[in-house]
Amino acid sequence: MEVMPNRLDRVFYMHQEEYEKKAIEVLRSGWYVLGNEVKSFENEFAAFVGSKNCVGLASGLDALWIAFRILGIGRGDEVIVQGNTYIASVMGITINGATPVFVEPDEYNNIDADKIEEKITGRTKAILVVHLYGQASNMGPIVRIAEKYQLRLVEDCAQSHGACFKGKMTGTFGDIGCFSFYPSKNLGAFGDGGAIVTDDDAIAEKVRTFRNYGSRKRYYNEVVGANSRLDELQAGLLRVRLAHIGELTEEKNRLCKKYLDELCNEAFELPRIREGATHIWHQFVIRCEKREELIDFLKERGIGTIIHYPIPPHLSQAYQYLQYRKGDFPVTESYADRVLSIPLYNGMTEEEQNYVISALNCFNK
Ligand SMILES: *Cc1c(COP(=O)(O)O)cnc(C)c1O
């Protein structure tokens, strides 16, 4: 049997007719950028998150850098972020010229709230919280620290659509929540897409203006903006998927509960969930000392895996200029050496999952 790490087609076939109907509707409408589909999606997504405003954008990376641009955070400023994130979180900070200040992760793969305060300096302007792999971060202490030092709080929710901390949705704790709708995300489009959510009407209006060349009224440009618009086709398809997000998240929860119940092998560690947090399982990430052997072992049995992420941002070539060295963030680096995402996707069959479980349980035995 062959089991791929992800199967994006499965989620499409689950509601094929609805997607095809919507696609034809948009194609026949004659209106393709910033129209009623985008407006409706923004309203529906804001309601889902429980935020006053949503502004659709072209990608999750755009959501991040435009958020920091609108907050006026750039050259000479520092932004605190966890070391073990996807590099887009860091690029969202550095595109504006600000400096990322890395903090080690906790055992749940999110920023270790106990290690934030020691990194705050006179230049610190914001904390960027990443709810990695789909699990909400430890927002209680993080919100308290942001308030105590009057820092902006931005959330990278690219992997956490619908995840909560103590009943409150990720994306609603700070000034701005940034989302990605890249196809593999839990709320994925069939192309690129992103959005910001915010309770602050002034911020929403600024982002709305910025995404469209800095203009509210056509050809009257107030600021030097960007072209970062969610298109009508993606917005329409996202509306279809959003209508099913409850059942899709439930299915992933069921799959991961089975993994947690049935995987049993001392060769690797299973993911844990923080008390008070919910996990929407963007990825099911185990940690294994003998990762390379495990990857080969699974590959021989037709099972694909992915490493999220093999090179932490501080050691990537892109950030050589920050002059970090191996050993600077030992927890981050040890996660990068051990994490492994096993197959997980909506539409995964019981047969596929049983096959993955029995292979994993046989490793090294
Ligand atoms: C996917 C992702 C992004 C970037 O989103 P794009 O839509 O691909 O630009 C940012 N941060 C995290 C944590 C992500 O997983």
Ligand as a Chemical Component Dictionary entry (heavy atoms), coordinates in Angstrom:
data_LIG
# 
_chem_comp.id                   LIG 
_chem_comp.type                 NON-POLYMER 
_chem_comp.pdbx_formal_charge   0 
_chem_comp.three_letter_code    LIG 
# 
loop_
_chem_comp_atom.comp_id 
_chem_comp_atom.atom_id 
_chem_comp_atom.alt_atom_id 
_chem_comp_atom.type_symbol 
_chem_comp_atom.charge 
_chem_comp_atom.model_Cartn_x 
_chem_comp_atom.model_Cartn_y 
_chem_comp_atom.model_Cartn_z 
_chem_comp_atom.pdbx_ordinal 
LIG C1 C1 C 0 1.883  28.572 5.663  1  
LIG C2 C2 C 0 2.417  29.442 6.721  2  
LIG C3 C3 C 0 2.680  30.803 6.507  3  
LIG C4 C4 C 0 2.628  31.444 5.163  4  
LIG O1 O1 O 0 1.450  31.323 4.474  5  
LIG P1 P1 P 0 1.441  31.441 2.869  6  
LIG O2 O2 O 0 -0.007 31.554 2.550  7  
LIG O3 O3 O 0 2.081  30.212 2.348  8  
LIG O4 O4 O 0 2.198  32.665 2.508  9  
LIG C5 C5 C 0 3.080  31.565 7.585  10 
LIG N1 N1 N 0 3.259  31.027 8.805  11 
LIG C6 C6 C 0 3.044  29.719 9.046  12 
LIG C7 C7 C 0 3.234  29.200 10.433 13 
LIG C8 C8 C 0 2.638  28.881 8.012  14 
LIG O5 O5 O 0 2.433  27.583 8.257  15 
# 
loop_
_chem_comp_bond.comp_id 
_chem_comp_bond.atom_id_1 
_chem_comp_bond.atom_id_2 
_chem_comp_bond.value_order 
_chem_comp_bond.pdbx_ordinal 
LIG C1 C2 SING 1  
LIG C2 C3 SING 2  
LIG C2 C8 DOUB 3  
LIG C3 C4 SING 4  
LIG C3 C5 DOUB 5  
LIG C4 O1 SING 6  
LIG O1 P1 SING 7  
LIG P1 O2 DOUB 8  
LIG P1 O3 SING 9  
LIG P1 O4 SING 10 
LIG C5 N1 SING 11 
LIG N1 C6 DOUB 12 
LIG C6 C7 SING 13 
LIG C6 C8 SING 14 
LIG C8 O5 SING 15 
# 
